[in-house]
Amino acid sequence: MRMRKWLTGFTFLTLLTTGCAHRGESVTVKYVPSSSLPSEVTLRRGGDFALFYDDSNKPEIPIRLRAGETIGFDEGKDGRVQAVAGEFRINLPGDADQACWRRLSTRPD
């Protein structure tokens, strides 16, 4: 029982202290400078997603994707980190310490 409380507390603290951890929205994939690239996942369910920078609550890039499309981060031809969602690609701004794609809603495909 004591171990369960410790793990619950640790998980909660981790979510509070990491960027891109916001209630009611799930992180699909996250980028921090120590991330290995490419860091992409294939979606099992489509939906509305948004790209967030650092600890901001402001969605920078909203996009709708279908099941089977990929979302994440990759290295562009110029060596810069790019956010990727389906066919969409955009360079991360140089002053962004981290970024994440978050699911905003689930939509049937």
C-alpha positions as CSV (number, residue, x, y, z in Angstrom):
1,M,0.0,0.0,0.0
2,R,2.8,2.4,0.9
3,M,4.5,1.7,-2.4
4,R,1.3,2.4,-4.3
5,K,1.0,5.8,-2.7
6,W,4.6,6.6,-3.4
7,L,4.2,5.6,-7.1
8,T,1.0,7.7,-7.4
9,G,2.7,10.7,-5.8
10,F,5.7,10.3,-8.0
11,T,3.6,10.0,-11.2
12,F,1.6,13.1,-10.3
13,L,4.7,15.2,-9.5
14,T,6.3,14.1,-12.7
15,L,3.3,15.3,-14.7
16,L,3.3,18.6,-12.9
17,T,6.9,19.3,-13.4
18,T,7.2,18.3,-17.1
19,G,6.3,20.6,-19.9
20,C,3.3,19.7,-22.1
21,A,1.5,18.0,-19.2
22,H,-2.0,19.6,-19.2
23,R,-5.2,18.1,-17.7
24,G,-7.8,16.9,-20.2
25,E,-5.4,16.5,-23.1
26,S,-3.1,13.7,-23.8
27,V,0.5,14.1,-25.0
28,T,1.0,12.1,-28.2
29,V,4.7,12.7,-28.6
30,K,7.1,15.1,-27.0
31,Y,10.5,16.6,-28.1
32,V,13.2,17.8,-25.7
33,P,16.8,18.5,-26.9
34,S,18.0,15.1,-25.6
35,S,15.4,13.3,-27.7
36,S,16.6,10.9,-30.4
37,L,15.2,11.6,-33.9
38,P,13.0,10.6,-35.6
39,S,10.5,10.4,-32.8
40,E,7.2,9.6,-34.4
41,V,4.1,7.5,-33.7
42,T,1.5,6.2,-36.0
43,L,-2.0,7.1,-34.9
44,R,-4.5,4.4,-34.1
45,R,-7.3,6.9,-34.0
46,G,-7.8,10.1,-35.8
47,G,-8.6,13.4,-34.2
48,D,-7.7,17.0,-33.7
49,F,-4.1,17.7,-32.5
50,A,-2.1,20.8,-31.8
51,L,1.6,21.7,-31.4
52,F,2.6,23.4,-28.2
53,Y,6.0,25.0,-27.3
54,D,7.6,24.8,-23.9
55,D,5.0,25.0,-21.1
56,S,2.6,27.2,-23.1
57,N,-1.2,26.6,-22.9
58,K,-1.5,28.2,-26.3
59,P,-1.8,25.8,-29.3
60,E,0.6,27.0,-32.0
61,I,-0.4,24.7,-34.9
62,P,-3.8,23.0,-34.9
63,I,-4.3,20.1,-37.3
64,R,-6.7,17.3,-38.0
65,L,-5.3,13.8,-38.7
66,R,-6.7,10.4,-39.6
67,A,-5.8,7.0,-38.2
68,G,-2.7,5.6,-39.8
69,E,-1.0,9.0,-40.2
70,T,2.2,9.8,-38.2
71,I,2.9,12.6,-35.8
72,G,6.1,13.6,-34.0
73,F,9.5,15.1,-34.6
74,D,12.3,14.6,-37.1
75,E,15.4,16.2,-38.4
76,G,15.1,18.3,-41.6
77,K,17.5,18.3,-44.5
78,D,19.1,21.4,-43.0
79,G,19.7,19.7,-39.6
80,R,17.0,21.6,-37.8
81,V,14.3,19.8,-35.7
82,Q,10.9,19.7,-37.4
83,A,7.5,19.0,-36.1
84,V,5.7,16.4,-38.3
85,A,2.0,15.7,-38.6
86,G,0.9,13.7,-41.6
87,E,2.3,15.5,-44.6
88,F,2.8,18.7,-42.7
89,R,6.3,19.7,-41.6
90,I,7.5,22.9,-39.8
91,N,10.9,23.8,-38.2
92,L,10.8,24.4,-34.5
93,P,11.7,27.9,-33.5
94,G,15.3,28.2,-32.2
95,D,14.2,29.5,-28.8
96,A,11.8,26.6,-28.1
97,D,13.3,24.4,-25.3
98,Q,10.7,21.7,-25.9
99,A,7.6,21.0,-27.9
100,C,4.8,18.4,-27.9
101,W,1.9,17.4,-30.0
102,R,-1.3,17.0,-27.9
103,R,-4.6,15.3,-28.8
104,L,-7.4,17.8,-28.4
105,S,-10.3,15.5,-29.5
106,T,-10.9,12.1,-31.0
107,R,-12.8,12.0,-34.3
108,P,-14.2,8.9,-36.0
109,D,-12.4,8.0,-39.2
